[in-house]
Amino acid sequence: MSNKNKTERMELPEKKKTERMEIPASPSGPKPSSFTGSLNSGEVIKGYEVKSLISSSTGEAEIFLAQKKAFKAIIKYYHANFKPKEDILLKFHNIVHPDIITLYEYGTHKGRFYEIMEYAEGGTLDDKNSDGTYKYLPMSEDGVKQIIDETINAFLFLHKEGVIHRDIKPGNLFYKNADGTDLLIGDFGISSELDTEGGMSKRMTSTLALSEGYAAPELYGIAKDDNKVKILIGPEVDYYALGITVYELLTAINPFAGRNPLHIMRDTIEGRVADDILTRPEAKKISSRFQKLIRGLLTVRHEKRWKYNEVSRWLKGEVVEVFKDVQQQKIPALKFGEKSVNSILEMAEAIDADRDLAVKYLMRGMFEQWAMKFDESLANDIIDIKELEGDEESKISSLLFLLDPSLPCKVDNDIKVNTISEFIDLFRTRTDLIGDVLFGRKSTDVYAWLAVHSPELGDELKQAVST
């Protein structure tokens, strides 16, 4: 980014800012605490004097209200084991954009990292009143249209600068003013950077933090490269999260609250989220026009998902087509043994129930021929699995978790685990399994399952075994 970009405001078309919202008469913005946390009242960082503790409930940092002369700011004081990405901070230092929280300063104080940023007096869109009710939610469709307008304006700037926010949700959208006006995007703690000068519009990685429900399907590692599960990061992930956010703003309901993360992941990858949330009772009041927007934003195939151009056209009242995901299309049946299989999930269940027969189908090309009829990308992934080095049992394990990542991991004939913590706890108590499992003396799903759920742990185990 040039120095000019860092000091000048980006030239943007004139647009209407958020209209004043009618909210309950209660103190606006975050409520300062009487406690000062790890910083003392009156302590000064970069000329900003700490006034009060706003919150200590976040997992990564304490939030303080500070002041420099008559100017208010927020100090985000990270816990000792947390540190944001400095490449992202460097990019945002002193950028002025009307829809993005300004980062004034950052550095280290008493051995802990801090950020000093713009104070959003109106708080977040999901803030609550003292009685537990939402301050701003649910919103009218006109109000949400204005939120969308300002949010995609910020996206346009961010994505051109090669920054993917990756954590868009009501709690990371702020109101600059105490009266609930002027939207700002904040909290870039898990953002990713792309090489825009090199022409990159995507980035591949092997592991990634995410917020279940708001995370796009590609963030669950469904892309493959060099025979390893890879995660595809691009601007489209922010638009997927915007789709869930729009639903939450309209209904004041988080549709994923209390749900099993593995079930959320399966529904996301299989493209069932839009149908699920839009058939719930609270969705009845959502207009057909907004329902179409949500479907466009929640399209599973990232290259077909609505982005800036489509959403801008929708805001203008134009008719924009929604791509019909393969997961919503009719999948042809395949005779697997004596059973007729009619969906991807049914296929995963059938394979798991008869892995010997699955080996024959895989090696004879029958799975890829079936997939080619409705999803060429899936067919190519199956071919890649067939051509992997290793035994046939491990290939079947990889195929299973390609088709249904939510399946449990078979560690032994009668032992299965569902989460990484269960996996670790098992090996703490059953040390007798370690050698057989890690050295491949037993047929297990371990390495294929770890490739989906914790690639870094799988790589560490393979390295330990090889040495």
C-alpha positions as CSV (number, residue, x, y, z in Angstrom):
1,M,0.0,0.0,0.0
2,S,1.4,3.4,-0.9
3,N,2.0,6.2,1.6
4,K,-0.7,8.1,-0.2
5,N,-3.2,5.4,0.6
6,K,-2.2,5.5,4.2
7,T,-2.9,9.2,4.7
8,E,-5.6,10.1,2.3
9,R,-9.3,9.1,2.5
10,M,-10.3,6.7,-0.3
11,E,-12.4,8.4,-3.0
12,L,-15.8,6.8,-2.7
13,P,-19.2,7.6,-4.3
14,E,-21.5,9.6,-2.1
15,K,-23.8,7.5,-0.1
16,K,-26.4,7.9,2.5
17,K,-25.1,7.1,6.0
18,T,-27.1,5.1,8.5
19,E,-30.3,6.8,9.6
20,R,-30.9,7.5,13.2
21,M,-32.5,4.5,14.9
22,E,-35.1,4.6,17.6
23,I,-33.5,2.8,20.6
24,P,-34.4,2.6,24.3
25,A,-33.4,5.5,26.5
26,S,-30.4,3.9,28.2
27,P,-26.7,4.8,28.5
28,S,-25.2,4.3,25.0
29,G,-22.0,2.5,24.1
30,P,-20.0,0.1,26.3
31,K,-20.5,0.6,30.0
32,P,-17.2,1.2,31.8
33,S,-16.4,-0.9,34.8
34,S,-15.3,0.3,38.2
35,F,-12.3,-2.1,37.9
36,T,-9.2,-1.1,35.9
37,G,-7.9,-4.6,35.1
38,S,-4.3,-5.0,34.2
39,L,-3.9,-1.3,33.4
40,N,-4.3,1.3,36.1
41,S,-6.6,4.3,35.9
42,G,-4.4,7.3,34.8
43,E,-1.8,5.0,33.2
44,V,-0.6,6.5,29.9
45,I,0.2,4.7,26.6
46,K,1.4,6.8,23.6
47,G,-0.2,9.8,25.1
48,Y,-3.6,8.1,25.8
49,E,-4.6,8.1,29.5
50,V,-6.5,5.0,30.7
51,K,-9.9,6.0,32.1
52,S,-11.8,2.8,32.8
53,L,-12.1,-0.9,32.0
54,I,-14.9,-1.5,29.5
55,S,-14.6,-5.3,29.2
56,S,-12.4,-8.1,30.4
57,S,-14.7,-10.9,29.0
58,T,-13.0,-11.3,25.6
59,G,-10.8,-14.3,25.2
60,E,-7.8,-12.4,23.8
61,A,-7.7,-9.0,25.5
62,E,-9.0,-6.4,27.9
63,I,-10.7,-3.4,26.5
64,F,-10.2,0.0,28.1
65,L,-11.6,3.5,27.5
66,A,-8.8,6.0,27.2
67,Q,-8.5,9.7,26.5
68,K,-6.0,12.1,24.9
69,K,-7.0,15.6,25.7
70,A,-10.7,15.7,24.8
71,F,-10.3,12.8,22.3
72,K,-11.7,9.4,23.4
73,A,-10.2,6.1,22.2
74,I,-10.1,2.4,22.9
75,I,-7.1,0.5,24.2
76,K,-7.2,-3.2,23.4
77,Y,-4.6,-4.7,25.8
78,Y,-3.9,-8.3,24.7
79,H,-3.3,-11.1,27.2
80,A,0.3,-12.3,27.4
81,N,-0.2,-15.3,25.0
82,F,-2.0,-13.3,22.3
83,K,-0.6,-11.1,19.6
84,P,-2.4,-9.8,16.4
85,K,-0.9,-10.1,12.9
86,E,1.5,-7.2,12.5
87,D,1.2,-7.3,8.7
88,I,-2.5,-6.5,9.1
89,L,-1.8,-3.8,11.7
90,L,0.9,-2.2,9.5
91,K,-1.6,-2.1,6.7
92,F,-4.3,-0.4,8.8
93,H,-2.1,2.0,10.8
94,N,-3.7,5.4,10.4
95,I,-5.9,4.5,7.4
96,V,-9.0,6.8,7.3
97,H,-12.0,5.2,5.8
98,P,-15.6,6.1,6.6
99,D,-16.7,2.5,7.3
100,I,-13.7,1.0,9.1
101,I,-12.5,1.6,12.7
102,T,-9.3,3.6,12.6
103,L,-6.2,2.1,14.2
104,Y,-4.2,5.0,15.7
105,E,-1.3,3.2,17.5
106,Y,0.0,-0.3,18.3
107,G,3.0,-1.7,20.1
108,T,4.1,-3.4,23.3
109,H,3.5,-2.1,26.8
110,K,4.8,-4.0,29.9
111,G,5.5,-7.1,27.7
112,R,2.0,-7.2,26.3
113,F,0.7,-6.1,22.9
114,Y,-1.8,-3.3,22.6
115,E,-3.8,-1.5,20.0
116,I,-5.2,2.0,20.3
117,M,-8.2,2.6,18.0
118,E,-11.3,4.7,17.3
119,Y,-14.0,4.7,20.0
120,A,-17.4,3.6,18.7
121,E,-19.8,5.2,21.1
122,G,-22.8,3.3,19.8
123,G,-21.3,-0.1,20.6
124,T,-21.8,-3.2,18.5
125,L,-25.0,-4.2,16.6
126,D,-25.6,-7.1,19.0
127,D,-25.2,-5.0,22.2
128,K,-27.8,-5.6,24.9
129,N,-29.6,-3.4,27.4
130,S,-29.4,-4.0,31.1
131,D,-32.5,-6.1,31.0
132,G,-31.0,-8.5,28.5
133,T,-32.9,-7.2,25.5
134,Y,-31.1,-6.2,22.3
135,K,-30.5,-2.5,21.9
136,Y,-30.7,-2.5,18.1
137,L,-32.2,-5.9,17.0
138,P,-34.3,-6.9,15.3
139,M,-33.9,-4.3,12.5
140,S,-36.3,-3.3,9.8
141,E,-35.4,-4.3,6.2
142,D,-34.7,-0.6,5.4
143,G,-32.3,-0.4,8.3
144,V,-30.6,-3.6,7.3
145,K,-30.3,-2.3,3.7
146,Q,-28.3,0.6,5.0
147,I,-26.1,-1.7,7.0
148,I,-25.4,-3.8,3.9
149,D,-24.6,-0.6,1.9
150,E,-22.0,0.5,4.3
151,T,-20.6,-2.9,4.9
152,I,-20.0,-3.8,1.2
153,N,-18.4,-0.3,0.8
154,A,-15.9,-1.3,3.5
155,F,-15.5,-4.7,1.7
156,L,-14.7,-3.0,-1.5
157,F,-11.8,-1.1,0.1
158,L,-10.5,-4.0,2.2
159,H,-10.5,-6.5,-0.7
160,K,-8.8,-4.1,-3.1
161,E,-6.1,-3.7,-0.4
162,G,-5.8,-7.5,-0.1
163,V,-7.4,-7.9,3.4
164,I,-10.0,-10.5,4.1
165,H,-11.8,-9.7,7.4
166,R,-12.9,-13.4,7.9
167,D,-15.0,-12.7,11.1
168,I,-18.0,-10.6,10.0
169,K,-20.8,-10.9,12.4
170,P,-23.0,-8.4,14.4
171,G,-20.5,-8.3,17.3
172,N,-17.8,-7.0,14.9
173,L,-20.0,-4.3,13.4
174,F,-20.1,-1.0,15.4
175,Y,-21.9,2.2,15.5
176,K,-19.6,5.2,15.6
177,N,-22.2,7.5,17.2
178,A,-24.2,7.0,20.4
179,D,-27.5,7.4,18.6
180,G,-27.0,4.3,16.5
181,T,-25.7,5.9,13.3
182,D,-22.6,5.5,11.1
183,L,-21.5,1.9,10.7
184,L,-17.9,0.8,11.3
185,I,-16.3,-2.6,10.7
186,G,-13.8,-3.5,13.4
187,D,-11.9,-6.4,15.1
188,F,-9.4,-7.6,12.4
189,G,-7.9,-10.1,14.8
190,I,-8.1,-13.2,12.5
191,S,-8.0,-11.3,9.2
192,S,-5.9,-12.6,6.3
193,E,-3.8,-10.8,3.8
194,L,-3.5,-11.4,0.1
195,D,-0.7,-10.4,-2.3
196,T,-2.6,-7.9,-4.4
197,E,0.6,-6.6,-6.1
198,G,1.3,-10.2,-7.2
199,G,-2.3,-10.5,-8.5
200,M,-3.5,-13.1,-5.9
201,S,-7.2,-13.2,-5.3
202,K,-7.0,-16.3,-3.1
203,R,-4.6,-17.8,-0.6
204,M,-4.2,-21.4,0.5
205,T,-3.3,-22.5,4.0
206,S,-3.5,-25.7,6.0
207,T,-5.1,-24.4,9.2
208,L,-7.4,-21.5,10.1
209,A,-9.4,-20.0,13.0
210,L,-13.1,-19.5,12.2
211,S,-16.5,-18.7,13.8
212,E,-18.9,-21.6,13.3
213,G,-22.0,-20.7,11.3
214,Y,-20.5,-17.5,9.9
215,A,-17.7,-19.5,8.2
216,A,-18.0,-20.2,4.5
217,P,-17.8,-23.8,3.2
218,E,-14.3,-23.3,1.8
219,L,-12.9,-22.4,5.2
220,Y,-13.5,-26.0,6.3
221,G,-10.8,-27.3,4.1
222,I,-12.6,-28.8,1.2
223,A,-10.0,-27.7,-1.4
224,K,-7.0,-29.9,-2.0
225,D,-3.4,-29.2,-3.1
226,D,-0.4,-31.6,-3.1
227,N,-2.6,-34.4,-1.7
228,K,-3.3,-32.4,1.5
229,V,-6.5,-30.7,2.7
230,K,-6.1,-27.0,2.1
231,I,-8.3,-24.0,3.0
232,L,-9.2,-21.5,0.4
233,I,-9.3,-17.8,1.5
234,G,-10.8,-15.2,-0.7
235,P,-13.1,-12.1,-0.6
236,E,-16.1,-14.5,-0.9
237,V,-15.8,-15.6,2.7
238,D,-16.8,-12.1,3.9
239,Y,-19.9,-12.1,1.8
240,Y,-21.0,-15.6,3.1
241,A,-20.7,-14.2,6.7
242,L,-22.6,-11.2,5.6
243,G,-25.5,-13.5,4.6
244,I,-25.7,-15.0,8.1
245,T,-25.3,-11.6,9.7
246,V,-28.2,-10.2,7.6
247,Y,-30.5,-13.0,8.9
248,E,-29.5,-12.3,12.5
249,L,-30.1,-8.5,12.1
250,L,-33.6,-9.2,10.8
251,T,-34.6,-11.8,13.3
252,A,-32.5,-11.1,16.4
253,I,-31.7,-14.8,16.5
254,N,-28.4,-16.6,16.0
255,P,-29.5,-19.7,14.2
256,F,-26.5,-21.7,15.3
257,A,-26.7,-21.1,19.0
258,G,-26.3,-24.3,21.0
259,R,-25.7,-26.5,17.9
260,N,-22.9,-29.1,17.6
261,P,-20.0,-27.5,15.6
262,L,-19.6,-30.7,13.5
263,H,-23.3,-30.5,12.5
264,I,-22.8,-26.9,11.6
265,M,-19.8,-27.8,9.5
266,R,-21.7,-30.6,7.7
267,D,-24.7,-28.4,6.9
268,T,-22.4,-25.6,5.7
269,I,-20.4,-27.8,3.3
270,E,-23.5,-29.6,2.1
271,G,-25.3,-26.3,1.4
272,R,-28.3,-26.9,3.7
273,V,-27.9,-23.7,5.7
274,A,-30.0,-21.4,3.6
275,D,-32.9,-23.8,3.4
276,D,-32.7,-24.5,7.1
277,I,-32.7,-20.9,8.4
278,L,-35.2,-19.6,5.8
279,T,-37.8,-22.2,6.7
280,R,-37.7,-21.4,10.4
281,P,-40.7,-19.7,12.1
282,E,-38.8,-16.4,12.6
283,A,-38.0,-16.2,8.9
284,K,-41.6,-15.9,7.9
285,K,-41.5,-12.1,8.2
286,I,-38.4,-11.9,5.9
287,S,-39.5,-10.6,2.5
288,S,-38.9,-12.7,-0.6
289,R,-36.4,-10.1,-1.8
290,F,-34.3,-10.4,1.3
291,Q,-34.6,-14.2,1.2
292,K,-33.1,-14.1,-2.3
293,L,-30.3,-11.9,-1.0
294,I,-29.5,-14.4,1.8
295,R,-29.5,-17.3,-0.7
296,G,-27.2,-15.4,-3.0
297,L,-24.7,-14.7,-0.2
298,L,-24.9,-18.3,1.2
299,T,-24.1,-20.0,-2.2
300,V,-21.7,-22.8,-1.5
301,R,-19.6,-22.5,-4.6
302,H,-17.5,-19.4,-3.8
303,E,-17.1,-18.4,-7.5
304,K,-20.9,-18.3,-7.8
305,R,-21.5,-16.5,-4.5
306,W,-22.9,-12.9,-4.6
307,K,-20.2,-10.3,-4.1
308,Y,-19.9,-6.5,-4.4
309,N,-21.4,-6.2,-7.9
310,E,-24.4,-8.5,-7.3
311,V,-25.2,-7.0,-3.9
312,S,-24.9,-3.5,-5.3
313,R,-27.3,-4.3,-8.1
314,W,-29.7,-5.9,-5.5
315,L,-29.6,-2.7,-3.4
316,K,-30.6,-0.7,-6.5
317,G,-33.6,-3.0,-7.0
318,E,-32.3,-4.9,-10.0
319,V,-33.1,-8.6,-10.5
320,V,-30.0,-10.7,-9.7
321,E,-30.0,-14.5,-10.3
322,V,-29.0,-16.9,-7.6
323,F,-26.8,-19.9,-8.7
324,K,-28.4,-23.2,-7.9
325,D,-25.9,-25.1,-5.8
326,V,-25.1,-28.7,-6.7
327,Q,-26.1,-29.6,-3.2
328,Q,-29.6,-28.3,-4.0
329,Q,-29.7,-30.2,-7.3
330,K,-31.0,-33.8,-7.6
331,I,-28.2,-36.2,-7.2
332,P,-28.4,-39.4,-9.3
333,A,-28.8,-42.7,-7.5
334,L,-25.9,-45.2,-7.4
335,K,-26.4,-48.8,-6.6
336,F,-24.0,-49.7,-3.8
337,G,-24.3,-53.4,-3.2
338,E,-27.9,-54.0,-2.5
339,K,-28.6,-50.4,-1.6
340,S,-29.6,-47.5,-3.8
341,V,-27.8,-44.3,-2.6
342,N,-29.4,-40.9,-3.4
343,S,-27.2,-38.3,-1.6
344,I,-23.7,-37.5,-0.6
345,L,-24.4,-38.2,3.1
346,E,-26.1,-41.5,2.3
347,M,-23.0,-42.4,0.3
348,A,-20.7,-41.7,3.2
349,E,-22.9,-43.8,5.5
350,A,-22.9,-46.7,3.0
351,I,-19.1,-46.6,2.5
352,D,-18.6,-46.5,6.3
353,A,-20.8,-49.6,6.7
354,D,-19.0,-51.6,4.0
355,R,-15.5,-50.4,3.5
356,D,-14.4,-53.6,1.6
357,L,-17.0,-53.0,-1.1
358,A,-16.0,-49.3,-1.1
359,V,-12.4,-50.2,-2.0
360,K,-13.7,-52.0,-5.1
361,Y,-15.9,-49.1,-6.2
362,L,-13.1,-46.6,-5.6
363,M,-10.4,-48.5,-7.5
364,R,-12.8,-49.3,-10.4
365,G,-13.7,-45.6,-10.8
366,M,-17.3,-46.1,-10.0
367,F,-17.5,-43.3,-7.4
368,E,-15.9,-40.7,-9.7
369,Q,-18.2,-41.7,-12.6
370,W,-21.2,-41.2,-10.2
371,A,-19.9,-37.8,-9.0
372,M,-19.1,-36.6,-12.6
373,K,-22.8,-36.6,-13.3
374,F,-23.5,-33.7,-10.8
375,D,-20.2,-32.3,-9.5
376,E,-17.0,-32.4,-11.6
377,S,-15.0,-30.9,-8.8
378,L,-16.0,-33.7,-6.4
379,A,-15.2,-36.2,-9.1
380,N,-11.7,-34.8,-9.5
381,D,-11.2,-34.9,-5.7
382,I,-12.2,-38.6,-5.7
383,I,-9.7,-39.3,-8.5
384,D,-7.0,-37.5,-6.4
385,I,-7.8,-39.8,-3.4
386,K,-7.7,-42.9,-5.6
387,E,-4.2,-41.9,-6.8
388,L,-2.8,-41.1,-3.3
389,E,0.1,-43.1,-2.1
390,G,-0.6,-45.6,0.7
391,D,-2.9,-48.5,1.4
392,E,-6.5,-48.8,0.2
393,E,-8.0,-48.5,3.7
394,S,-6.5,-45.1,4.2
395,K,-7.9,-43.9,0.8
396,I,-11.3,-45.0,2.0
397,S,-10.9,-43.0,5.2
398,S,-9.9,-39.9,3.1
399,L,-13.0,-40.4,0.9
400,L,-15.3,-40.7,3.9
401,F,-14.2,-37.3,5.3
402,L,-14.3,-35.7,1.9
403,L,-18.0,-36.7,1.7
404,D,-18.9,-36.1,5.3
405,P,-16.4,-34.2,7.5
406,S,-18.7,-34.5,10.5
407,L,-18.2,-38.3,10.8
408,P,-16.5,-39.5,13.9
409,C,-12.9,-40.9,13.7
410,K,-12.6,-44.7,14.0
411,V,-9.5,-45.2,16.2
412,D,-10.1,-48.9,16.7
413,N,-12.8,-51.4,15.9
414,D,-14.9,-50.3,18.9
415,I,-13.5,-46.9,19.6
416,K,-14.5,-43.6,17.9
417,V,-13.9,-40.0,18.8
418,N,-15.7,-36.8,17.7
419,T,-13.4,-34.0,18.7
420,I,-9.7,-33.2,19.0
421,S,-10.0,-33.0,22.8
422,E,-11.6,-36.5,22.8
423,F,-8.7,-37.7,20.6
424,I,-6.1,-36.3,23.0
425,D,-7.8,-37.6,26.1
426,L,-8.1,-41.1,24.5
427,F,-4.3,-41.4,24.0
428,R,-3.6,-40.1,27.5
429,T,-5.6,-42.9,29.0
430,R,-5.0,-45.6,26.3
431,T,-1.3,-45.5,25.8
432,D,-1.5,-49.1,24.5
433,L,-3.1,-47.8,21.3
434,I,-0.4,-45.3,20.4
435,G,2.1,-47.5,18.7
436,D,-0.5,-49.5,16.7
437,V,-2.4,-46.4,15.6
438,L,0.4,-44.0,14.8
439,F,2.6,-46.6,13.1
440,G,-0.2,-47.9,11.0
441,R,-0.3,-51.4,12.5
442,K,-4.1,-51.0,12.8
443,S,-6.6,-49.8,10.2
444,T,-7.8,-46.5,11.5
445,D,-9.2,-43.1,10.3
446,V,-6.8,-41.1,12.4
447,Y,-4.6,-39.4,9.8
448,A,-7.4,-38.8,7.3
449,W,-9.6,-37.4,10.1
450,L,-6.8,-35.1,11.4
451,A,-6.2,-33.8,7.8
452,V,-9.7,-32.3,8.1
453,H,-9.9,-31.3,11.7
454,S,-6.3,-30.5,12.7
455,P,-3.8,-30.7,9.9
456,E,-1.0,-29.2,12.0
457,L,-1.4,-32.0,14.6
458,G,-1.5,-34.6,11.9
459,D,1.8,-33.3,10.4
460,E,3.4,-33.2,13.9
461,L,2.4,-36.9,14.5
462,K,3.7,-38.0,11.1
463,Q,7.0,-36.1,11.7
464,A,7.3,-37.8,15.2
465,V,6.7,-41.2,13.7
466,S,9.2,-40.7,10.9
467,T,12.0,-39.7,13.3
